[in-house]
Amino acid sequence: MRGLEGKKVLITGAATGIGRASALRFAEEGASVAVNFVGDPEPAEALLEELSDLCPEGEHLLAPADIADEDAIDSLFAGVEQAWGVLDVLVANAGIKVVHEPHEVILADYDRVMAVNQRGAFLCAQAAIQHLLDSGRPGSVVLTSSIQAHFPVEEIAIAYIMSKAGVTGMIKALALRYARHGIRVNGVGPGATRTPMNAEFETDPELERAVVRMIPAGRIADPDEIAAVIAFLASDDASYIHGQTILVDGGMGIGRNG
């Protein structure tokens, strides 16, 4: 893809799933990747080795931080800027999901989901945009939303659905405001994808069959299929795309629409 070689890319929630696949895709395109993660460092450390193998000339680095924590986000971006001097692309991908019947949602769980998925995504986008404005450089912000922001299929994940609907609105508002500064803001809306968040697909074949029946493509997505769209949106090949959330869902949204 045009324009990714040599770029500096920060990916939140990069150690596993869609974030991991995105990190590998950007490295394949010749970009340097900052791997944000929280908790166990082993998956992130293993990923860093893979990135170095894929793109030895890249300045890849680990960037631990809990993006639900405003101070941690400040430190995250300060560390990336100190290491690289510049930031070209933010992929705000970190996300969590908690499942409850809507009338039984625990407020602490709701707050945590919103803090990571919506507030954390906004604070990261805000920090990236501020950096780009200060540096006078063009850049790209790509946020991970969800098919469920458009077509809820898992009502017991209501906090997750609400958080991702907010992300989709955020994408439009930020794009509208900052396009004039050469900053593109877009998103992806993954459908059912094989990630740790959806580990039940591996343990419950009947659940997987039920989900697949809703997908015209007839299968669950692999993370690298989502990563390909994220990389595209960050590339110069998407230079005239602003404020869009691309559904990467195997046609699930079409099926829900009838």
Secondary structure, 3 states (H helix, E strand, C coil): CCCCCCCEEEECCCCCHHHHHHHHHHHHCCCEEEEEECCCCHHHHHHHHHHHHHCCCCCCEEEECCCCCHHHHHHHHHHHHHHHCCCCEEEECCCCCCCCCHHHCCHHHHHHHHHHHHHHHHHHHHHHHHHHHHHCCCEEEEEECCHHHCCCCCHHHHHHHHHHHHHHHHHHHHHHHHHHHCEEEEEEEECCECCHHHCHHHHCHHHHHHHHCCCCCCCCECHHHHHHHHHHHHCHHHCCCCCCEEEECCCHHHHHHC
